[in-house]
Amino acid sequence: MRFCGLLLSVLLIILSKSESRRSRGVTYPSSMHRSNNMDSSNNSSEQLGGGAINEKQRTLGNSANSVHEKEESWDPSNKLSHILHSIVGLDRYPNYLSRYDESDIAAIEHALEQTLNDVRQQRKQVLQRRNGIRELVEKYNNALASPSAIHDDSQASSDSKNDVLQISSLFQPKSWSQLKDVLSDEAFEVVYASLSKSTQQTLPSVEDVIRGKFAVQLDPALLEDWMSQECFDVYSFQLLSKDFCSRLRHTITDLSKLGESSEFCSLLLGRRPIDFDTVGLNWISDMLLHMFILPISRHLFATTEKLLSSEDASNDNNNNTKDFLNWRQGYVAGYSANPQSDRAVTRHRLVPHSDDSEVTLNCCLGEEDFEGGNVQFYGLRGTPNEGKLLGEVERPDVGRAVIHAGRHLHAVSEVTAGNRYALIVWTRSWGMRRLTCPCCHLNRRMDASCICDSRWN
């Protein structure tokens, strides 16, 4: 079984070659086909402008008509379905390879070796880039000569001793009063009042909440007053303070400018979304996950997205479910009427797509004077409304967040003036994903007939 588990892991790696880590593009209906084709030349995440998602170019052809146009021979190195069939067979049947001749077995081995080589090469590149970004962040921190750029000198000393990568102008809040500088007044009140009501004693430390050591339960009555429904299954609320949005935005643009210097230009920092973990801002992702995304998702998405059973979702005291979303990635994406890598604004717009996440949080960071950049929603994958424009959030206010299921098709309309920055957090449930193959997960066929579910295992 350990061998089979390894094979299934390789299966997911192979899928990642054809499905981007950043997004899962969808092209319904024909108008979306056209917009995606228009941006096919901008498919690389390292190019500026356009609105294409970061994935390999798809043909968008009618597979029913084109399937017989190519030679249908065994080719696991170039045909994704062939290697997937082989891996599933190896997992299900003892001595599965005895059914193949020697050349076919060699073809399977070669395909898997190619994938492992891709993994090794990408791992090496990722580690080199992260080490380079660490040097860039350290140089940036050294350039912040003003003591006022650091919230607390004792924090800086403590963190440096532990060799924790930090942005010195954006330290993790250590107290509830410092947290007020990060959150909007409304968001802080919802969290503080909910915790005061549920604990009825001493509040947990901010650090314990950010790190997920204390499960936050937000009061449903407070959520109802705080949140607005923008369209079906899409909700918005004022989340971050405008001052914090400004500081985060300026930090990201400062890093991008430094990344354009000859010393760091090979990192292409401003040409890709800037990942919080990579630049030492992981506390932001942790804070948003544990304070907001998890407790809100328990009310809005836990059952509809098959993250929890109805019983578990309604049981606030069930500690076994507090981390039903147990992976997150936070980053900043930038859009502009005039894309520039030294300001971390790489696109004009973003075509309709769904995310490789169970629940997505999208918070507008500004700038204050941008125009356009509406967030448009085109229905949930696997539903009758898939591909239909259901609504849009017009020019979100700075600090206002939108939360939605990752499978909800969405787009960003063209920014016609200024720069628009967005803080994005993706979250995943490995518990839910263990019960579904990548194909069923992508198309949200959530039933026991999947070959990864209990009926087959």
C-alpha positions in Angstrom: 0.0 0.0 0.0 3.0 2.3 0.6 4.0 1.7 -3.0 0.4 2.5 -4.2 0.4 5.7 -2.1 3.6 6.8 -3.8 2.1 6.0 -7.2 -1.0 8.1 -6.5 1.3 11.0 -5.4 3.0 10.7 -8.7 -0.4 10.8 -10.4 -1.1 14.2 -8.8 2.3 15.4 -9.8 1.6 14.4 -13.4 -1.7 16.2 -13.3 0.0 19.4 -12.2 1.9 19.4 -15.5 -1.4 20.1 -17.3 -3.2 22.0 -14.5 -1.6 25.1 -13.2 -0.7 25.6 -9.6 -2.1 29.1 -9.8 -5.5 28.5 -11.5 -7.7 26.1 -13.3 -8.9 27.9 -16.4 -12.4 27.3 -17.7 -13.7 28.5 -21.0 -17.5 28.6 -21.0 -19.3 29.9 -23.0 -18.1 30.8 -26.5 -17.4 34.4 -25.5 -15.0 33.1 -22.9 -13.4 30.9 -25.6 -12.6 34.0 -27.5 -11.1 35.9 -24.6 -8.9 33.0 -23.7 -7.7 32.6 -27.2 -6.9 36.3 -27.4 -4.6 35.9 -24.5 -2.9 32.6 -25.6 0.3 34.5 -26.4 0.4 35.7 -22.8 0.2 32.3 -21.2 3.5 32.6 -19.3 3.4 34.0 -15.8 6.6 35.9 -16.6 5.0 38.1 -19.4 3.3 41.4 -18.8 -0.2 42.4 -19.9 -3.2 40.5 -21.1 -5.4 38.5 -18.8 -4.5 34.8 -19.4 -4.2 32.4 -16.5 -1.0 30.6 -15.8 -1.4 27.2 -17.4 -0.4 25.4 -20.6 -2.4 26.5 -23.7 -5.4 24.3 -24.4 -6.7 23.6 -27.8 -10.4 24.3 -26.9 -11.3 22.0 -29.8 -14.2 19.5 -30.0 -12.6 16.3 -28.7 -15.4 14.2 -30.2 -14.5 15.3 -33.7 -10.7 15.4 -33.2 -10.1 12.2 -31.3 -9.6 10.1 -34.5 -7.5 12.7 -36.3 -4.4 11.6 -34.4 -2.7 8.2 -34.3 -4.1 6.4 -31.3 -1.0 4.6 -30.1 0.3 3.8 -26.6 2.2 7.0 -25.5 2.2 7.5 -21.7 4.8 10.2 -21.9 2.6 12.5 -24.0 -1.0 11.3 -23.3 -2.1 12.1 -19.8 -4.9 9.6 -19.8 -2.6 6.7 -20.7 -0.3 7.2 -17.7 -3.3 7.8 -15.4 -4.8 4.5 -16.5 -1.5 2.8 -15.7 -1.1 4.3 -12.3 -4.7 3.4 -11.3 -4.0 -0.2 -12.6 -0.9 -0.5 -10.5 -2.8 0.6 -7.5 -5.7 -1.8 -8.0 -4.3 -5.0 -9.4 -1.4 -7.2 -8.1 1.2 -7.9 -10.9 -0.6 -5.4 -13.1 2.4 -4.9 -15.4 2.4 -8.6 -16.4 -0.4 -7.6 -18.8 2.0 -5.4 -20.7 4.9 -6.4 -23.0 8.4 -5.2 -22.2 8.3 -2.1 -24.4 5.1 -0.9 -22.9 6.5 -1.3 -19.4 9.6 0.6 -20.4 7.3 3.4 -21.8 5.5 3.7 -18.4 8.9 3.8 -16.6 10.1 6.5 -18.9 7.0 8.6 -18.4 7.3 8.4 -14.6 11.0 9.2 -14.8 10.2 12.3 -16.9 7.8 13.4 -14.3 10.2 12.8 -11.5 12.9 14.8 -13.4 10.4 17.7 -13.7 9.8 17.5 -10.0 13.6 17.6 -9.2 14.2 20.4 -11.7 11.4 22.5 -10.4 12.3 21.8 -6.8 15.9 23.0 -7.5 14.6 26.2 -9.2 12.1 26.9 -6.4 14.8 26.5 -3.7 17.2 28.8 -5.6 14.5 31.4 -6.1 13.5 31.3 -2.5 17.1 31.7 -1.3 17.4 34.6 -3.6 14.2 36.2 -2.3 15.5 35.7 1.3 18.6 37.7 0.4 16.4 40.4 -1.2 14.2 40.7 1.8 17.2 40.9 4.2 18.6 43.7 2.0 15.2 45.5 2.0 15.0 45.3 5.8 18.5 46.7 6.1 17.4 49.6 3.9 14.6 50.5 6.3 16.8 52.8 8.4 14.0 54.6 10.2 13.1 53.1 13.6 9.5 54.0 13.0 9.3 51.4 10.2 9.5 48.7 12.9 6.6 48.3 15.3 8.6 46.9 18.2 12.3 46.7 18.5 12.1 43.8 20.9 10.1 41.8 18.4 12.8 42.4 15.7 15.5 41.2 18.1 13.6 38.1 19.1 12.7 37.2 15.5 16.2 37.7 14.2 17.6 35.3 16.9 15.2 32.7 15.7 16.2 33.3 12.0 12.6 33.9 11.1 12.3 35.7 7.8 10.2 38.9 8.4 9.4 42.1 6.6 10.4 44.6 9.3 7.7 47.1 8.4 4.9 44.4 8.7 5.5 42.5 11.9 2.9 40.1 13.2 0.7 41.8 15.8 1.5 40.5 19.3 -1.5 42.0 21.1 -5.2 42.7 20.5 -4.5 46.5 20.4 -1.9 45.9 17.6 -4.4 43.7 15.7 -6.7 46.7 15.6 -4.2 48.4 13.3 -4.5 45.5 10.8 -8.2 44.8 10.7 -11.1 47.1 9.9 -13.1 48.3 12.9 -16.0 46.0 11.8 -13.8 42.9 11.4 -12.1 43.5 14.7 -15.4 43.9 16.5 -16.7 40.6 15.1 -13.7 38.7 16.2 -13.3 40.3 19.6 -16.9 40.2 20.5 -17.3 36.5 19.3 -14.3 35.4 21.4 -15.4 37.4 24.4 -18.8 35.7 24.2 -17.5 32.2 23.6 -14.6 32.2 26.2 -16.4 34.2 28.9 -13.0 34.3 30.6 -9.5 35.3 29.5 -9.1 35.9 25.8 -6.6 33.7 24.0 -3.5 35.4 22.9 -3.4 36.9 19.4 -0.5 34.7 18.6 -2.3 31.5 19.5 -5.3 32.5 17.4 -3.1 33.4 14.4 -1.3 30.1 14.6 -4.5 28.1 14.9 -3.9 26.9 18.5 -7.3 28.3 19.4 -10.4 27.5 17.2 -12.3 30.7 16.5 -16.1 30.5 16.4 -17.7 33.7 15.0 -21.1 34.6 16.2 -23.7 34.0 13.4 -25.7 37.1 14.4 -22.6 39.3 14.1 -21.7 37.7 10.7 -25.2 38.4 9.4 -24.8 42.1 10.2 -21.3 42.4 8.9 -21.5 40.4 5.6 -23.4 41.2 2.4 -24.4 38.7 -0.3 -23.1 40.0 -3.7 -24.7 37.1 -5.7 -25.3 33.4 -5.3 -22.7 31.9 -2.9 -20.5 35.1 -3.0 -20.2 37.3 0.1 -18.3 40.5 0.9 -17.3 42.3 4.1 -14.9 45.0 5.2 -11.8 43.2 6.4 -8.6 45.1 6.6 -7.8 48.7 7.6 -6.9 51.1 4.8 -3.7 51.9 6.6 -2.6 48.3 6.6 -3.6 47.9 3.0 -1.4 50.9 2.1 1.6 49.5 4.1 1.2 46.1 2.5 0.8 47.5 -1.0 3.9 49.7 -0.6 5.9 46.9 0.8 5.1 44.7 -2.2 5.9 47.5 -4.7 9.2 48.2 -2.8 10.2 44.6 -3.0 9.3 44.5 -6.8 11.4 47.6 -7.4 14.4 46.1 -5.6 13.8 42.9 -7.6 14.4 44.8 -10.8 18.0 45.6 -9.8 20.8 43.8 -11.5 21.5 41.8 -8.4 18.0 40.3 -8.2 16.5 40.6 -11.7 16.9 36.9 -12.3 14.2 36.2 -9.6 11.5 37.8 -11.8 9.9 38.9 -8.5 7.6 41.5 -10.0 6.4 39.3 -12.8 4.8 36.7 -10.7 2.2 36.9 -7.9 4.2 37.6 -4.7 3.8 34.7 -2.2 3.5 35.6 1.5 5.4 32.6 2.7 8.3 33.3 0.4 8.8 36.9 1.6 8.2 36.3 5.3 4.6 37.4 5.6 3.1 34.0 6.3 1.4 35.4 9.4 -1.0 37.2 7.2 -2.2 34.0 5.6 -2.4 32.2 8.9 -4.4 35.1 10.5 -6.9 35.2 7.7 -7.3 31.4 7.6 -7.8 30.9 11.4 -9.7 34.2 12.2 -12.0 34.4 9.2 -11.9 31.8 6.5 -12.3 28.7 8.6 -15.1 30.0 10.9 -17.0 31.7 8.0 -16.6 28.6 5.8 -18.1 26.5 8.5 -21.3 28.5 8.1 -21.3 29.0 4.3 -19.4 26.3 2.5 -18.7 23.3 4.8 -21.6 21.2 3.6 -22.1 22.6 0.1 -18.4 22.0 -0.7 -18.4 18.7 1.1 -15.8 19.9 3.6 -17.8 18.6 6.6 -20.9 16.5 7.2 -24.1 18.5 8.3 -23.7 17.1 11.8 -20.0 18.2 12.1 -20.7 21.6 10.6 -23.4 22.4 13.2 -21.3 21.1 16.1 -19.1 24.0 17.3 -17.6 21.9 20.0 -16.1 19.3 17.7 -12.4 19.9 17.9 -11.7 17.3 15.3 -13.2 19.5 12.6 -11.6 22.8 13.5 -9.0 22.4 10.7 -11.2 21.0 8.0 -9.4 23.5 5.7 -5.8 22.6 6.4 -3.7 24.2 3.7 -3.5 27.8 2.6 -1.5 30.0 0.2 -1.6 33.8 0.4 -0.2 36.1 -2.2 -0.7 39.5 -3.9 -1.8 39.8 -7.5 -1.6 43.1 -9.4 -3.6 44.5 -12.4 -3.0 47.8 -14.2 -3.9 49.9 -17.3 -0.1 50.0 -17.8 1.4 46.7 -16.5 4.9 47.1 -15.0 7.0 44.5 -13.3 8.7 47.0 -11.0 5.3 47.7 -9.4 4.1 44.1 -9.3 1.1 44.8 -11.7 1.4 42.1 -14.4 -2.0 41.9 -16.0 -4.7 44.1 -17.5 -7.5 41.7 -16.5 -8.0 38.0 -15.8 -10.2 35.7 -17.9 -12.9 33.5 -16.3 -11.4 30.6 -14.3 -11.9 28.6 -11.2 -9.3 28.2 -8.4 -7.4 25.2 -7.2 -8.9 25.8 -3.8 -12.0 24.8 -1.8 -12.6 28.4 -0.5 -11.0 31.6 -1.8 -10.7 35.0 -0.1 -10.0 38.0 -2.3 -9.3 41.4 -0.6 -8.9 44.6 -2.5 -5.7 46.5 -1.4 -6.2 49.5 -3.7 -4.7 51.8 -5.0 -7.3 54.4 -4.2 -7.8 55.8 -7.7 -7.9 52.7 -10.0 -10.8 52.3 -12.4 -12.3 49.1 -13.7 -11.2 45.8 -12.2 -14.6 44.4 -11.3 -14.8 40.9 -10.0 -17.3 39.0 -12.1 -18.9 35.6 -11.2 -20.0 33.0 -13.7 -21.6 30.3 -11.6 -20.3 27.2 -9.9 -18.7 24.3 -11.8 -21.0 21.3 -12.0 -24.2 23.3 -11.8 -26.7 24.5 -14.4 -25.5 28.1 -14.0 -21.9 27.2 -14.9 -20.7 29.8 -17.4 -23.5 32.3 -16.8 -22.8 35.7 -15.5 -24.5 35.8 -12.1 -23.2 39.1 -10.8 -20.1 41.2 -10.1 -18.5 43.2 -7.4 -17.9 46.7 -8.9 -14.6 48.4 -8.0 -14.3 46.9 -4.5 -13.4 49.4 -1.7 -9.9 49.2 -0.3 -9.9 46.7 2.5 -13.1 45.0 1.4 -12.9 41.2 0.9 -15.0 38.7 -1.1 -15.2 35.1 -0.1 -16.4 32.3 -2.5 -16.0 28.7 -3.3 -12.9 28.0 -5.4 -15.0 26.2 -8.0 -17.0 29.4 -8.6 -16.0 30.7 -12.0 -14.8 34.3 -11.8 -12.9 36.9 -13.7 -11.4 40.4 -13.3 -12.5 43.0 -15.8 -9.9 45.2 -17.4 -8.4 47.9 -15.3 -8.8 51.1 -17.3 -6.9 53.5 -15.1 -4.4 53.2 -12.2 -3.2 50.0 -10.5 -5.4 47.4 -8.6 -3.8 45.1 -6.1 -5.6 42.1 -4.6 -4.6 40.0 -1.6 -5.6 36.4 -2.4 -5.8 33.4 0.0 -6.5 29.9 -1.3 -7.5 27.2 1.1 -7.7 23.4 0.6 -9.0 20.4 2.4 -6.8 17.3 2.1 -9.4 15.4 4.0 -12.0 16.0 1.3 -9.4 15.5 -1.5 -8.4 12.1 -0.3 -11.9 10.9 -1.3 -11.9 12.1 -4.9 -9.7 11.8 -7.9 -8.4 15.0 -9.6 -11.0 14.7 -12.4 -14.0 14.3 -10.1 -12.6 17.0 -7.9 -12.1 19.4 -10.8 -15.7 18.8 -12.0 -17.1 18.4 -8.4 -18.6 14.9 -8.9 -18.7 14.3 -5.1 -20.1 10.8 -4.7 -18.9 7.3 -3.7 -18.5 6.2 -7.4 -15.1 7.9 -7.7 -12.2 5.4 -7.8 -10.6 7.1 -4.8 -13.7 6.9 -2.6 -14.5 4.2 0.0 -16.5 2.0 -2.4 -13.4 1.3 -4.4 -11.0 1.2 -1.5 
